[in-house]
Amino acid sequence: MPLEAGLLEILACPACHAPLREEQSTETLELVCTGEGCGLAYPVRDGIPVLLVDEARRPA
């Protein structure tokens, strides 16, 4: 389930404060940081973004 456009516009990466973009895989939705050198991917669980650095997936 995609997030509302207005919500995505106001969210930012907690680690570097760069904008986030939605990335949908076959099973999960993540918010991925667009900041150069950051790239953390935050999970979206039950339609709620989990914007905790400890919960984020590091880029490969």
CNS distance restraints for C-alpha pairs under 8 A (distance, minus, plus):
assign (resid   1 and name CA) (resid  29 and name CA) 7.67 0.50 0.50
assign (resid   1 and name CA) (resid  47 and name CA) 6.58 0.50 0.50
assign (resid   2 and name CA) (resid  22 and name CA) 7.77 0.50 0.50
assign (resid   2 and name CA) (resid  29 and name CA) 7.67 0.50 0.50
assign (resid   2 and name CA) (resid  47 and name CA) 7.69 0.50 0.50
assign (resid   3 and name CA) (resid   7 and name CA) 6.86 0.50 0.50
assign (resid   3 and name CA) (resid   8 and name CA) 6.76 0.50 0.50
assign (resid   3 and name CA) (resid  47 and name CA) 7.06 0.50 0.50
assign (resid   4 and name CA) (resid   8 and name CA) 6.52 0.50 0.50
assign (resid   5 and name CA) (resid   9 and name CA) 6.40 0.50 0.50
assign (resid   6 and name CA) (resid  10 and name CA) 6.83 0.50 0.50
assign (resid   7 and name CA) (resid  11 and name CA) 6.45 0.50 0.50
assign (resid   8 and name CA) (resid  20 and name CA) 7.10 0.50 0.50
assign (resid   8 and name CA) (resid  21 and name CA) 7.43 0.50 0.50
assign (resid   9 and name CA) (resid  19 and name CA) 7.71 0.50 0.50
assign (resid  11 and name CA) (resid  19 and name CA) 6.75 0.50 0.50
assign (resid  11 and name CA) (resid  20 and name CA) 6.71 0.50 0.50
assign (resid  12 and name CA) (resid  17 and name CA) 5.09 0.50 0.50
assign (resid  12 and name CA) (resid  18 and name CA) 5.47 0.50 0.50
assign (resid  12 and name CA) (resid  19 and name CA) 4.75 0.50 0.50
assign (resid  12 and name CA) (resid  20 and name CA) 5.73 0.50 0.50
assign (resid  12 and name CA) (resid  33 and name CA) 7.80 0.50 0.50
assign (resid  13 and name CA) (resid  17 and name CA) 4.57 0.50 0.50
assign (resid  13 and name CA) (resid  18 and name CA) 5.37 0.50 0.50
assign (resid  13 and name CA) (resid  19 and name CA) 6.29 0.50 0.50
assign (resid  13 and name CA) (resid  20 and name CA) 6.34 0.50 0.50
assign (resid  13 and name CA) (resid  33 and name CA) 5.91 0.50 0.50
assign (resid  13 and name CA) (resid  51 and name CA) 7.41 0.50 0.50
assign (resid  14 and name CA) (resid  51 and name CA) 6.70 0.50 0.50
assign (resid  14 and name CA) (resid  52 and name CA) 7.21 0.50 0.50
assign (resid  14 and name CA) (resid  53 and name CA) 6.92 0.50 0.50
assign (resid  15 and name CA) (resid  38 and name CA) 7.99 0.50 0.50
assign (resid  15 and name CA) (resid  53 and name CA) 6.69 0.50 0.50
assign (resid  16 and name CA) (resid  35 and name CA) 7.07 0.50 0.50
assign (resid  16 and name CA) (resid  38 and name CA) 7.20 0.50 0.50
assign (resid  17 and name CA) (resid  35 and name CA) 7.96 0.50 0.50
assign (resid  18 and name CA) (resid  33 and name CA) 6.39 0.50 0.50
assign (resid  18 and name CA) (resid  34 and name CA) 6.14 0.50 0.50
assign (resid  18 and name CA) (resid  35 and name CA) 5.10 0.50 0.50
assign (resid  19 and name CA) (resid  33 and name CA) 6.21 0.50 0.50
assign (resid  19 and name CA) (resid  34 and name CA) 5.86 0.50 0.50
assign (resid  19 and name CA) (resid  35 and name CA) 7.14 0.50 0.50
assign (resid  20 and name CA) (resid  31 and name CA) 5.74 0.50 0.50
assign (resid  20 and name CA) (resid  32 and name CA) 5.34 0.50 0.50
assign (resid  20 and name CA) (resid  33 and name CA) 4.60 0.50 0.50
assign (resid  20 and name CA) (resid  34 and name CA) 5.75 0.50 0.50
assign (resid  21 and name CA) (resid  31 and name CA) 5.40 0.50 0.50
assign (resid  21 and name CA) (resid  32 and name CA) 5.31 0.50 0.50
assign (resid  21 and name CA) (resid  33 and name CA) 6.56 0.50 0.50
assign (resid  21 and name CA) (resid  34 and name CA) 6.89 0.50 0.50
assign (resid  22 and name CA) (resid  29 and name CA) 7.04 0.50 0.50
assign (resid  22 and name CA) (resid  30 and name CA) 5.89 0.50 0.50
assign (resid  22 and name CA) (resid  31 and name CA) 4.71 0.50 0.50
assign (resid  22 and name CA) (resid  32 and name CA) 6.29 0.50 0.50
assign (resid  23 and name CA) (resid  29 and name CA) 5.91 0.50 0.50
assign (resid  23 and name CA) (resid  30 and name CA) 5.30 0.50 0.50
assign (resid  23 and name CA) (resid  31 and name CA) 6.13 0.50 0.50
assign (resid  23 and name CA) (resid  32 and name CA) 6.69 0.50 0.50
assign (resid  24 and name CA) (resid  28 and name CA) 6.05 0.50 0.50
assign (resid  24 and name CA) (resid  29 and name CA) 4.55 0.50 0.50
assign (resid  24 and name CA) (resid  30 and name CA) 6.39 0.50 0.50
assign (resid  25 and name CA) (resid  29 and name CA) 6.28 0.50 0.50
assign (resid  28 and name CA) (resid  43 and name CA) 7.67 0.50 0.50
assign (resid  28 and name CA) (resid  44 and name CA) 7.53 0.50 0.50
assign (resid  29 and name CA) (resid  43 and name CA) 6.44 0.50 0.50
assign (resid  29 and name CA) (resid  44 and name CA) 5.62 0.50 0.50
assign (resid  29 and name CA) (resid  45 and name CA) 7.98 0.50 0.50
assign (resid  30 and name CA) (resid  41 and name CA) 5.96 0.50 0.50
assign (resid  30 and name CA) (resid  42 and name CA) 5.36 0.50 0.50
assign (resid  30 and name CA) (resid  43 and name CA) 4.58 0.50 0.50
assign (resid  30 and name CA) (resid  44 and name CA) 5.51 0.50 0.50
assign (resid  30 and name CA) (resid  49 and name CA) 7.97 0.50 0.50
assign (resid  31 and name CA) (resid  41 and name CA) 5.54 0.50 0.50
assign (resid  31 and name CA) (resid  42 and name CA) 5.04 0.50 0.50
assign (resid  31 and name CA) (resid  43 and name CA) 6.44 0.50 0.50
assign (resid  31 and name CA) (resid  44 and name CA) 7.18 0.50 0.50
assign (resid  31 and name CA) (resid  49 and name CA) 7.52 0.50 0.50
assign (resid  32 and name CA) (resid  39 and name CA) 6.14 0.50 0.50
assign (resid  32 and name CA) (resid  40 and name CA) 5.81 0.50 0.50
assign (resid  32 and name CA) (resid  41 and name CA) 4.27 0.50 0.50
assign (resid  32 and name CA) (resid  42 and name CA) 6.24 0.50 0.50
assign (resid  33 and name CA) (resid  38 and name CA) 6.62 0.50 0.50
assign (resid  33 and name CA) (resid  39 and name CA) 4.71 0.50 0.50
assign (resid  33 and name CA) (resid  40 and name CA) 5.43 0.50 0.50
assign (resid  33 and name CA) (resid  41 and name CA) 6.34 0.50 0.50
assign (resid  34 and name CA) (resid  38 and name CA) 7.47 0.50 0.50
assign (resid  34 and name CA) (resid  39 and name CA) 6.07 0.50 0.50
assign (resid  35 and name CA) (resid  39 and name CA) 6.23 0.50 0.50
assign (resid  39 and name CA) (resid  58 and name CA) 7.09 0.50 0.50
assign (resid  39 and name CA) (resid  59 and name CA) 5.87 0.50 0.50
assign (resid  40 and name CA) (resid  53 and name CA) 7.99 0.50 0.50
assign (resid  40 and name CA) (resid  56 and name CA) 5.93 0.50 0.50
assign (resid  40 and name CA) (resid  57 and name CA) 5.79 0.50 0.50
assign (resid  40 and name CA) (resid  58 and name CA) 5.16 0.50 0.50
assign (resid  40 and name CA) (resid  59 and name CA) 6.09 0.50 0.50
assign (resid  41 and name CA) (resid  56 and name CA) 5.30 0.50 0.50
assign (resid  41 and name CA) (resid  57 and name CA) 5.01 0.50 0.50
assign (resid  41 and name CA) (resid  58 and name CA) 6.57 0.50 0.50
assign (resid  41 and name CA) (resid  59 and name CA) 7.34 0.50 0.50
assign (resid  42 and name CA) (resid  49 and name CA) 7.05 0.50 0.50
assign (resid  42 and name CA) (resid  50 and name CA) 6.12 0.50 0.50
assign (resid  42 and name CA) (resid  51 and name CA) 5.94 0.50 0.50
assign (resid  42 and name CA) (resid  52 and name CA) 7.40 0.50 0.50
assign (resid  42 and name CA) (resid  53 and name CA) 7.78 0.50 0.50
assign (resid  42 and name CA) (resid  55 and name CA) 6.83 0.50 0.50
assign (resid  42 and name CA) (resid  56 and name CA) 4.58 0.50 0.50
assign (resid  42 and name CA) (resid  57 and name CA) 6.47 0.50 0.50
assign (resid  43 and name CA) (resid  49 and name CA) 6.14 0.50 0.50
assign (resid  43 and name CA) (resid  50 and name CA) 5.66 0.50 0.50
assign (resid  43 and name CA) (resid  51 and name CA) 7.65 0.50 0.50
assign (resid  43 and name CA) (resid  55 and name CA) 7.50 0.50 0.50
assign (resid  43 and name CA) (resid  56 and name CA) 6.76 0.50 0.50
assign (resid  44 and name CA) (resid  48 and name CA) 5.28 0.50 0.50
assign (resid  44 and name CA) (resid  49 and name CA) 4.25 0.50 0.50
assign (resid  44 and name CA) (resid  50 and name CA) 5.84 0.50 0.50
assign (resid  45 and name CA) (resid  49 and name CA) 6.38 0.50 0.50
assign (resid  45 and name CA) (resid  50 and name CA) 7.05 0.50 0.50
assign (resid  50 and name CA) (resid  55 and name CA) 7.25 0.50 0.50
assign (resid  51 and name CA) (resid  55 and name CA) 7.50 0.50 0.50
assign (resid  51 and name CA) (resid  56 and name CA) 7.50 0.50 0.50
assign (resid  52 and name CA) (resid  56 and name CA) 6.44 0.50 0.50
